[in-house]
Amino acid sequence: MYNFRLARQSDLAAIVRLLADDDLGSAREIVSDPIDARYLSAFAAIEADANQMLAVASDADNQVVGCLQLSFIPGLSRTGMWRGQIESVRIARGLRGSGLGSEFIEWAIAQCAERGCGLVQLTTDKTRGDSIRFYEKLGFVASHEGLKRSL
């Protein structure tokens, strides 16, 4: 029913709309036509980096209804284990609770496994209680404290 694929530059406007379509994103993102040049620059950097994957979920009409970014992170700890980092997950408001999010995350986990990652990690804002419960149902465990510092 849904297709998961690499994002194309032509998907950017839809992706930005998804990122902006919640309480936190509406204050952080810029929905404009033409699209803000910073999104174009970020897309080019992601596309050029073999350890980055910007993905979308599209419906039967090829409309973008979800997005996420995967980063494949090499590390020395745990005997050189690679990690998959899932970020910027969004599902179209009308499809939340439909199972699409679970399918998309499982697809992302499979991408990490194919790349040889030994674990998959993600962060979500502490104010997103529904998201936290969603990820816990998928087997994610709050095993670490995450900290951020704005620059």
Disulfide bonds with the S-S distance in Angstrom:
none
